[in-house]
């Protein structure tokens, strides 16, 4: 009989086992051969696992690999493991359909989705990724989105309660298994023994499961001793295998209850400990996770009953400042401590000098909150910084007897002795300059198309008010060098703004005068109907009204100084008092920019030429060079508004011909290879960028340049159509013309460049009306011309210039067709007045551009027919080529013979001469060309 089915004691089972081994076995029986096992094989237990555990273990291992890859930011490894996880999930589909989607699978899907979204939004991190990780990020993001569509509801439910563990599901599953096992135990013993082949492995699996649960408990030593004692008692207690299995199931449920009770006790202890800590703190200090011992331990500022003196507060201030800049210091808690120290000093009336000293350190701590130079202040810290600086200035204005300077030593400070002048170490100018830099960084790092940018931009008025107050303070106590620095800050916030207030005030004066004239006219019209007395009274009222309007306007002008007078006053002081080239250079450039912005072209041009900045600007630092480029661009736009096309083209030529206008103006970075610019250089260049509200419209800039180039280039091309040595005025304009000519299908123009190219083609034929329609229309008005402050004047100037240059182009192109042409006809064709046509033709004749003469009595242009025909031009080109060929042959021959110029030495009087730059035949002049 097998030992497995024994019901006796241990001694009986051992004796029966020994008897069975020695007894002879019948051949062919099921136990005919004895089973010989080694000691190791007897100790090893055979574990039978269900399909559910196998599948879940495979999923768990893959999830663990994915989390490890997420920790090291290995996205390609995450993609590989996710694909394996998808295959394993497909295999486990049967188990999942029966038991439901496990929470650990929903957890990895939610965590992986959050992780990928975080990587995708991190622009800087994406740039630093290698090629494989960047490619894997995009692929994995798409696959995960597609996979999560099937589990959107379950993932949403998990996100609502992510802290819930899997114990609820496991508990319900185990309870269902326990009820099934208890119902099976109620069967009779015979039926149970008949199914022993099926129940034996399941029972062993349950034993292993209970043992593994006991080992995973928190108190391992107790569970191990209990299992040993239970295994020793099992053989003596149980008389049947069924009762042994039922006993094990009850113990498993008891272990679960004990585990739940331990978890509840642990949670209660944790909550009780947190309540005790809150009671000890008293709700006055916040919990700090890191920091130096002073901040971390949260001691009271001063012991109870201690007399608060200036020396004690200064000592406490130095203790707080000792932790400044050290690793692990909680900067936010340090700022709170300093603010509390100010409150203590104010409460005990320890004097304004001490409060000033602490406030200086508060502002410095706010600036040190972000150790990274590229990082910008958070909104709450920024508002706190502005408030502290305003309080500082109020105290300084209220107490002018206190001397504040950065050259004051800490040993020579006087914070409490009223017999001597109060002296405080600190520099309010440095704090304001740093505040201005922080404002620039905030504007640089904010999305310019968001409402947040507008909210931050509203703070500029507050910043300008602080700078103006500092200027008034330093005008009484500051040195000329400090005044130059604060004046430059004021100039930098003023130079790029168009003064609408001054323009509006000028308009109000004109409107008032117009209203007075209209009233006077109405009075004159009614003179015959009204009595003389009423007329006199009306006149008196009108005179009083005029005087009142003039006085009101005068008062408004006195109250608010316009930007032109302000810039003139500030810049003149800097020109006279500054000892550093940089501040003076920046002031000159800002002054020129402001003049150009307000259409004062000649003053801006003269100031630029007298300063000679264009000679040595290449030696300046990059921010000054960016300011110089912005000034030159504004000069060019100003010249264009004034109708000075050639000056506008010359001013914009360097910026537009480089192809890097966006980068040269500090309005963005171009995409380059990593060899030209590494990550550090890119960070430095980003800090030099100009905030968005100071940008120059690049499309307007390019349109102005192309239109100016068109007005210069098209007449020049018509005048030198057959000139082999013709030079290009604008390479970029010629490039746009070639791009337009290469298009296989010409449709109506869409972009700004296409409009300019179409207008150029119309001007070539002298059709000024079509050219005008392409340059000035609704699309171009919306994109370019309406952006000018005086848009109507600019459009009128464009019409006039297009008419004049189209007339010149027409005369260059068709002069060989006419013997004579009437100036009245030309004036009617191009809708110009006769003196303008007369002036244009006279200039062309004087400059020898047009070989003709004017018949004054008949107002007719008489053509001299000195321009060559097409056949003559071809003959001249052939002669040029033959001359070059002969000259090249002579050089080759003379190199062999050792002499040069034999042929050309004989050609002295006629034909071609060596070194003659022009060909003269029949009174016209044609430049030689080299082919």
MIDREN-782470 format. One line per 2 residues: number of its first residue (from 1); their letters; for each residue x, y, z of C-alpha. Coordinates in steps of 0.5 Angstrom, whole numbers, plus 500, padded with zeros to 3 digits. Example, Ala and Ser with C-alpha at 12.3 -4.5 7.8 and 13.67 -1.06 7.14 Angstrom:
<rs>
1) AS) 525/491/516; 527/498/514
</rs>
This chain:
<rs>
1) XX) 500/500/500; 503/507/498
3) XX) 505/512/504; 500/517/501
5) XX) 494/513/503; 496/511/510
7) XX) 491/513/516; 496/510/522
9) XX) 501/514/526; 508/515/524
11) XX) 511/509/527; 506/504/523
13) XX) 507/508/516; 515/507/517
15) XX) 514/500/518; 509/499/513
17) XX) 514/503/508; 520/498/510
19) XX) 516/492/509; 514/494/502
21) XX) 521/495/500; 523/489/502
23) XX) 517/485/500; 518/481/493
25) XX) 514/485/487; 509/481/482
27) XX) 512/482/475; 509/487/471
29) XX) 505/491/477; 505/498/477
31) XX) 510/498/483; 515/493/480
33) XX) 521/497/480; 523/501/486
35) XX) 524/508/485; 531/510/487
37) XX) 531/518/489; 538/522/491
39) XX) 537/526/497; 537/533/493
41) XX) 531/530/489; 528/528/495
43) XX) 528/535/498; 526/539/491
45) XX) 519/540/491; 515/540/485
47) XX) 511/546/484; 505/546/479
49) XX) 503/553/477; 496/555/473
51) XX) 496/558/467; 494/565/470
53) XX) 500/565/474; 505/564/468
55) XX) 502/569/464; 501/574/469
57) XX) 509/573/471; 511/574/464
59) XX) 507/581/464; 510/583/470
61) XX) 517/581/468; 516/585/462
63) XX) 513/591/466; 519/591/470
65) XX) 524/592/464; 520/597/461
67) XX) 520/601/468; 528/600/468
69) XX) 528/603/461; 524/609/463
71) XX) 529/611/469; 535/611/464
73) XX) 531/615/459; 532/609/454
75) XX) 526/610/449; 528/605/444
77) XX) 529/599/450; 522/602/452
79) XX) 519/600/445; 522/593/444
81) XX) 519/591/451; 512/594/449
83) XX) 512/590/443; 514/584/447
85) XX) 509/586/452; 503/587/447
87) XX) 505/579/444; 505/577/452
89) XX) 498/580/453; 495/577/446
91) XX) 497/570/449; 494/572/456
93) XX) 487/574/453; 484/568/455
95) XX) 486/569/462; 484/577/462
97) XX) 477/575/459; 475/571/465
99) XX) 478/575/470; 478/582/468
101) XX) 484/587/466; 489/587/472
103) XX) 490/594/475; 498/593/474
105) XX) 497/593/467; 493/599/467
107) XX) 498/602/471; 504/601/466
109) XX) 499/604/461; 498/610/464
111) XX) 505/611/467; 508/610/460
113) XX) 503/615/457; 505/620/462
115) XX) 512/619/461; 512/619/453
117) XX) 508/626/454; 513/629/458
119) XX) 518/627/454; 514/630/448
121) XX) 513/637/451; 521/637/453
123) XX) 523/641/447; 530/641/450
125) XX) 531/634/452; 528/632/445
127) XX) 534/636/441; 539/632/446
129) XX) 536/625/444; 540/621/439
131) XX) 537/619/433; 535/612/435
133) XX) 531/615/441; 528/620/438
135) XX) 525/616/432; 523/611/438
137) XX) 519/616/442; 515/618/436
139) XX) 513/611/434; 512/608/441
141) XX) 507/614/442; 503/612/436
143) XX) 503/605/438; 501/607/445
145) XX) 495/611/443; 493/606/439
147) XX) 493/601/444; 490/605/449
149) XX) 484/606/445; 481/600/447
151) XX) 482/601/455; 480/608/455
153) XX) 475/607/460; 479/603/465
155) XX) 485/608/465; 480/613/466
157) XX) 477/609/472; 485/608/475
159) XX) 487/615/474; 481/617/479
161) XX) 483/612/484; 491/611/483
163) XX) 492/609/490; 488/603/490
165) XX) 492/597/490; 490/590/487
167) XX) 488/587/494; 481/588/493
169) XX) 481/584/486; 486/578/490
171) XX) 481/578/496; 475/577/492
173) XX) 478/572/487; 481/568/493
175) XX) 474/568/497; 471/565/491
177) XX) 476/560/491; 476/558/498
179) XX) 468/557/497; 469/553/492
181) XX) 474/549/496; 470/548/502
183) XX) 464/546/498; 468/540/495
185) XX) 470/538/502; 463/537/504
187) XX) 463/531/499; 464/524/502
189) XX) 471/521/503; 471/516/498
191) XX) 469/521/492; 475/525/494
193) XX) 480/519/494; 478/517/487
195) XX) 480/524/485; 486/524/488
197) XX) 490/524/482; 487/531/480
199) XX) 487/534/487; 494/532/489
201) XX) 498/537/485; 493/542/486
203) XX) 493/541/494; 501/542/493
205) XX) 500/548/489; 496/551/495
207) XX) 501/549/500; 506/553/496
209) XX) 502/559/495; 500/559/503
211) XX) 508/558/504; 510/564/499
213) XX) 504/568/502; 507/567/509
215) XX) 514/569/507; 512/575/504
217) XX) 509/578/510; 513/583/514
219) XX) 515/579/520; 519/574/517
221) XX) 522/570/523; 515/569/526
223) XX) 512/566/520; 518/562/519
225) XX) 517/559/526; 510/558/525
227) XX) 510/554/519; 516/550/522
229) XX) 511/548/528; 505/547/524
231) XX) 509/542/519; 511/538/525
233) XX) 504/538/528; 501/536/522
235) XX) 503/529/521; 500/527/528
237) XX) 494/532/528; 491/530/521
239) XX) 488/523/520; 485/524/513
241) XX) 488/528/507; 482/532/506
243) XX) 481/535/513; 489/537/512
245) XX) 487/541/506; 481/544/509
247) XX) 485/546/515; 490/550/511
249) XX) 485/554/507; 482/556/514
251) XX) 489/558/516; 490/562/510
253) XX) 484/566/511; 487/568/518
255) XX) 493/570/515; 490/575/511
257) XX) 486/578/516; 492/579/521
259) XX) 495/582/515; 489/587/514
261) XX) 490/588/521; 497/590/521
263) XX) 496/595/515; 490/598/519
265) XX) 495/599/525; 501/602/521
267) XX) 496/607/518; 493/609/525
269) XX) 500/610/527; 502/614/521
271) XX) 496/619/522; 497/620/529
273) XX) 505/622/528; 503/627/523
275) XX) 498/630/528; 503/630/533
277) XX) 508/634/529; 502/639/527
279) XX) 501/640/534; 508/641/536
281) XX) 509/646/530; 503/650/532
283) XX) 501/652/525; 506/657/524
285) XX) 512/654/520; 511/650/514
287) XX) 515/643/513; 521/643/510
289) XX) 524/637/507; 531/639/506
291) XX) 536/645/508; 541/647/513
293) XX) 540/645/520; 538/652/522
295) XX) 532/652/517; 531/645/517
297) XX) 530/644/525; 525/650/524
299) XX) 528/654/531; 524/660/533
301) XX) 527/667/531; 529/669/538
303) XX) 528/665/545; 522/667/549
305) XX) 524/673/554; 530/676/550
307) XX) 531/683/549; 531/684/542
309) XX) 536/689/540; 540/691/533
311) XX) 546/687/535; 542/681/536
313) XX) 538/682/529; 544/683/525
315) XX) 547/677/528; 541/673/526
317) XX) 541/676/520; 549/674/519
319) XX) 547/667/521; 541/666/516
321) XX) 546/669/510; 551/664/512
323) XX) 547/659/509; 546/663/502
325) XX) 549/659/496; 550/653/500
327) XX) 548/646/497; 542/644/500
329) XX) 539/650/503; 532/651/502
331) XX) 532/658/498; 524/659/499
333) XX) 525/658/507; 531/663/507
335) XX) 527/668/504; 521/667/509
337) XX) 526/668/515; 528/674/512
339) XX) 521/677/511; 520/675/518
341) XX) 526/678/521; 524/685/518
343) XX) 517/684/521; 521/683/528
345) XX) 525/689/527; 519/694/525
347) XX) 515/691/531; 521/693/536
349) XX) 522/700/532; 530/698/531
351) XX) 530/703/526; 530/704/518
353) XX) 537/703/517; 536/696/519
355) XX) 530/695/515; 534/697/509
357) XX) 539/693/510; 535/687/511
359) XX) 531/689/505; 537/689/501
361) XX) 539/682/503; 531/680/501
363) XX) 532/682/494; 539/679/493
365) XX) 536/672/496; 530/673/491
367) XX) 535/674/485; 539/668/488
369) XX) 533/663/488; 534/661/481
371) XX) 542/659/480; 541/658/473
373) XX) 542/664/469; 538/662/463
375) XX) 532/661/468; 527/666/470
377) XX) 523/668/476; 516/665/477
379) XX) 511/670/477; 510/670/485
381) XX) 517/671/486; 517/677/481
383) XX) 511/681/484; 515/680/491
385) XX) 521/683/488; 518/689/485
387) XX) 514/690/491; 521/690/495
389) XX) 524/695/491; 519/700/491
391) XX) 519/699/499; 526/700/498
393) XX) 525/707/494; 520/709/499
395) XX) 524/709/505; 530/712/501
397) XX) 526/718/499; 523/718/506
399) XX) 529/718/510; 534/722/505
401) XX) 539/723/511; 541/715/510
403) XX) 547/714/506; 547/708/502
405) XX) 553/705/498; 556/699/495
407) XX) 563/702/498; 561/702/505
409) XX) 564/697/509; 560/692/514
411) XX) 565/695/519; 564/702/518
413) XX) 556/701/518; 552/705/522
415) XX) 545/702/524; 543/705/530
417) XX) 548/711/533; 544/717/531
419) XX) 550/722/533; 553/720/527
421) XX) 550/719/520; 547/713/518
423) XX) 551/708/513; 548/702/510
425) XX) 552/698/505; 548/696/499
427) XX) 547/699/491; 540/700/489
429) XX) 542/701/482; 545/694/481
431) XX) 538/692/484; 534/696/479
433) XX) 539/693/473; 538/686/475
435) XX) 531/687/476; 531/690/468
437) XX) 535/684/466; 530/679/470
439) XX) 524/683/466; 527/681/459
441) XX) 528/674/461; 521/673/463
443) XX) 519/676/456; 524/672/453
445) XX) 521/665/456; 514/667/455
447) XX) 510/665/449; 509/671/445
449) XX) 502/669/443; 499/668/449
451) XX) 495/672/454; 501/671/459
453) XX) 505/675/455; 500/681/455
455) XX) 500/680/463; 507/680/464
457) XX) 508/686/459; 503/690/463
459) XX) 509/690/468; 513/694/464
461) XX) 510/701/466; 511/699/473
463) XX) 519/697/471; 519/704/468
465) XX) 516/708/474; 521/704/478
467) XX) 527/707/474; 524/714/474
469) XX) 524/714/481; 531/711/482
471) XX) 533/717/477; 530/722/481
473) XX) 533/719/487; 540/719/484
475) XX) 540/726/481; 541/729/488
477) XX) 546/724/491; 549/719/485
479) XX) 555/720/481; 555/722/474
481) XX) 557/715/472; 551/712/476
483) XX) 546/717/473; 549/715/466
485) XX) 547/708/467; 540/709/470
487) XX) 539/714/464; 541/708/459
489) XX) 536/704/462; 531/709/461
491) XX) 533/710/454; 532/703/453
493) XX) 525/703/455; 523/709/451
495) XX) 527/708/444; 523/703/440
497) XX) 516/706/442; 512/710/437
499) XX) 510/717/441; 502/716/440
501) XX) 501/722/445; 505/727/442
503) XX) 502/726/435; 495/726/438
505) XX) 496/732/442; 498/735/435
507) XX) 492/733/432; 488/736/438
509) XX) 491/743/437; 489/742/429
511) XX) 482/740/431; 481/746/436
513) XX) 483/751/431; 479/748/425
515) XX) 473/748/430; 474/755/431
517) XX) 475/757/424; 468/754/423
519) XX) 465/758/428; 468/764/426
521) XX) 465/762/419; 458/761/421
523) XX) 458/768/425; 460/771/418
525) XX) 455/768/414; 450/771/419
527) XX) 452/778/420; 446/780/416
529) XX) 441/777/420; 444/779/427
531) XX) 445/785/431; 452/788/432
533) XX) 452/787/439; 450/780/439
535) XX) 456/779/433; 461/783/438
537) XX) 459/778/444; 460/772/439
539) XX) 467/774/437; 469/775/445
541) XX) 467/768/446; 471/765/440
543) XX) 477/769/443; 476/766/450
545) XX) 475/759/447; 481/760/443
547) XX) 485/762/449; 482/757/453
549) XX) 484/751/448; 491/754/447
551) XX) 492/754/455; 489/747/456
553) XX) 494/744/450; 500/748/453
555) XX) 499/745/460; 498/738/458
557) XX) 505/739/454; 508/741/460
559) XX) 505/736/465; 507/730/460
561) XX) 514/731/457; 514/728/450
563) XX) 519/722/448; 523/727/443
565) XX) 525/732/448; 526/726/454
567) XX) 531/722/449; 534/729/447
569) XX) 535/731/454; 538/724/457
571) XX) 542/722/451; 546/729/451
573) XX) 547/728/458; 550/721/457
575) XX) 554/724/451; 557/729/455
577) XX) 559/725/462; 560/718/460
579) XX) 567/715/460; 565/708/457
581) XX) 565/707/450; 559/702/451
583) XX) 554/706/454; 555/712/449
585) XX) 555/708/443; 548/705/446
587) XX) 545/712/447; 547/714/440
589) XX) 544/708/437; 538/709/441
591) XX) 537/716/439; 538/715/432
593) XX) 533/709/432; 528/714/435
595) XX) 529/719/430; 528/714/424
597) XX) 522/711/428; 519/718/428
599) XX) 521/720/420; 526/725/422
601) XX) 531/722/417; 536/728/416
603) XX) 537/728/424; 538/721/424
605) XX) 542/720/418; 547/726/420
607) XX) 548/723/427; 550/716/424
609) XX) 555/720/420; 558/724/425
611) XX) 558/718/430; 563/714/425
613) XX) 560/708/429; 560/704/422
615) XX) 567/704/422; 569/700/428
617) XX) 562/697/430; 565/690/428
619) XX) 569/690/435; 563/691/439
621) XX) 560/686/443; 554/682/440
623) XX) 548/686/444; 551/692/441
625) XX) 552/689/434; 544/687/434
627) XX) 542/694/436; 546/697/431
629) XX) 543/692/426; 536/694/428
631) XX) 538/702/428; 540/701/420
633) XX) 534/697/419; 530/703/422
635) XX) 534/708/418; 532/704/411
637) XX) 525/704/413; 525/711/415
639) XX) 528/713/408; 523/709/404
641) XX) 517/713/408; 521/719/405
643) XX) 521/717/398; 529/716/398
645) XX) 529/710/395; 537/709/394
647) XX) 538/711/401; 533/706/403
649) XX) 536/700/399; 543/702/401
651) XX) 541/702/409; 538/695/408
653) XX) 543/692/403; 548/689/408
655) XX) 542/686/412; 538/683/407
657) XX) 543/680/402; 546/676/408
659) XX) 540/672/408; 540/672/416
661) XX) 536/678/417; 532/674/423
663) XX) 539/672/427; 542/679/426
665) XX) 536/683/429; 536/678/435
667) XX) 529/676/433; 531/668/433
669) XX) 536/663/431; 537/659/424
671) XX) 537/652/424; 545/650/423
673) XX) 549/644/424; 551/642/431
675) XX) 559/643/428; 557/651/427
677) XX) 554/652/434; 554/647/440
679) XX) 549/647/446; 552/652/450
681) XX) 553/657/444; 546/656/443
683) XX) 544/658/450; 548/664/450
685) XX) 545/666/443; 538/665/446
687) XX) 539/670/452; 541/675/447
689) XX) 534/675/443; 530/681/443
691) XX) 523/681/446; 517/680/442
693) XX) 514/686/443; 521/690/440
695) XX) 521/686/434; 521/689/427
697) XX) 516/686/422; 521/681/417
699) XX) 516/681/412; 515/689/412
701) XX) 523/689/412; 523/685/406
703) XX) 518/688/402; 521/695/403
705) XX) 528/692/400; 525/689/394
707) XX) 520/694/392; 526/699/393
709) XX) 531/694/389; 525/694/383
711) XX) 525/702/383; 532/702/382
713) XX) 534/695/378; 528/695/373
715) XX) 530/702/369; 538/700/370
717) XX) 536/694/366; 532/697/361
719) XX) 538/702/360; 544/697/360
721) XX) 540/691/356; 545/689/351
723) XX) 551/691/356; 555/685/357
725) XX) 559/688/363; 552/690/367
727) XX) 553/690/374; 547/688/379
729) XX) 545/692/384; 541/687/388
731) XX) 543/680/388; 537/678/392
733) XX) 532/681/387; 535/678/381
735) XX) 534/671/385; 527/673/386
737) XX) 526/674/378; 530/668/376
739) XX) 525/664/381; 519/667/378
741) XX) 522/666/371; 523/658/372
743) XX) 516/657/374; 512/653/369
745) XX) 505/655/370; 504/663/372
747) XX) 498/664/376; 496/670/380
749) XX) 501/672/385; 499/670/392
751) XX) 505/672/397; 509/678/398
753) XX) 515/676/393; 510/674/388
755) XX) 507/681/388; 513/684/387
757) XX) 516/680/381; 509/681/378
759) XX) 510/688/379; 517/688/376
761) XX) 515/685/370; 509/690/368
763) XX) 514/696/370; 519/693/364
765) XX) 514/694/359; 512/701/362
767) XX) 505/699/364; 505/703/371
769) XX) 498/702/372; 499/694/372
771) XX) 505/695/376; 501/699/381
773) XX) 495/694/382; 501/689/384
775) XX) 504/693/389; 498/696/392
777) XX) 492/692/393; 488/689/399
779) XX) 493/683/400; 499/688/400
781) XX) 495/693/405; 494/688/410
783) XX) 501/685/410; 505/691/409
785) XX) 503/698/408; 497/698/413
787) XX) 503/697/418; 506/704/417
789) XX) 504/709/422; 502/714/416
791) XX) 500/709/411; 496/713/406
793) XX) 502/718/405; 507/712/404
795) XX) 502/709/398; 501/716/395
797) XX) 509/716/395; 509/709/392
799) XX) 504/711/386; 509/717/385
801) XX) 515/713/384; 512/708/380
803) XX) 510/713/375; 516/716/375
805) XX) 521/710/374; 516/707/369
807) XX) 517/713/365; 524/712/365
809) XX) 524/705/363; 519/707/357
811) XX) 524/712/355; 530/707/355
813) XX) 526/701/352; 523/705/346
815) XX) 527/711/345; 530/707/338
817) XX) 523/707/336; 521/714/336
819) XX) 524/720/332; 520/725/337
821) XX) 515/725/342; 511/730/346
823) XX) 512/731/353; 504/732/354
825) XX) 503/725/351; 508/722/356
827) XX) 505/726/362; 498/724/359
829) XX) 500/716/359; 503/716/366
831) XX) 499/721/369; 504/726/371
833) XX) 504/734/371; 508/737/365
835) XX) 514/740/370; 515/733/373
837) XX) 516/730/366; 520/736/364
839) XX) 525/735/370; 525/727/369
841) XX) 527/728/361; 532/733/363
843) XX) 536/729/368; 536/723/363
845) XX) 539/728/358; 544/731/363
847) XX) 547/724/365; 548/722/358
849) XX) 543/716/359; 538/719/354
851) XX) 541/721/347; 536/726/345
853) XX) 534/734/346; 529/738/348
855) XX) 525/743/343; 522/748/348
857) XX) 517/751/344; 514/745/342
859) XX) 515/741/348; 518/735/344
861) XX) 523/731/345; 528/730/339
863) XX) 531/723/339; 538/723/336
865) XX) 538/716/334; 545/714/337
867) XX) 543/708/340; 545/702/337
869) XX) 540/697/333; 539/690/335
871) XX) 544/688/329; 549/693/331
873) XX) 549/691/338; 550/683/336
875) XX) 556/686/332; 559/690/337
877) XX) 559/683/342; 562/679/336
879) XX) 567/684/336; 569/684/343
881) XX) 569/677/343; 574/677/337
883) XX) 578/682/341; 579/678/347
885) XX) 580/671/343; 586/675/339
887) XX) 589/678/346; 589/671/349
889) XX) 592/668/343; 598/673/343
891) XX) 599/672/351; 600/664/349
893) XX) 605/666/343; 608/671/347
895) XX) 609/666/353; 613/662/348
897) XX) 617/667/345; 618/671/351
899) XX) 615/678/349; 608/681/349
901) XX) 604/686/346; 607/686/339
903) XX) 600/686/335; 597/691/340
905) XX) 603/696/340; 602/697/332
907) XX) 594/699/334; 595/706/336
909) XX) 591/710/332; 585/706/330
911) XX) 581/700/332; 582/697/339
913) XX) 587/699/343; 590/695/349
915) XX) 587/698/356; 582/702/352
917) XX) 576/701/357; 570/703/352
919) XX) 569/703/345; 567/709/341
921) XX) 563/709/335; 559/714/332
923) XX) 558/718/338; 555/713/343
925) XX) 559/710/349; 559/702/350
927) XX) 563/699/356; 567/693/353
929) XX) 565/686/356; 569/680/357
931) X) 566/673/355
</rs>
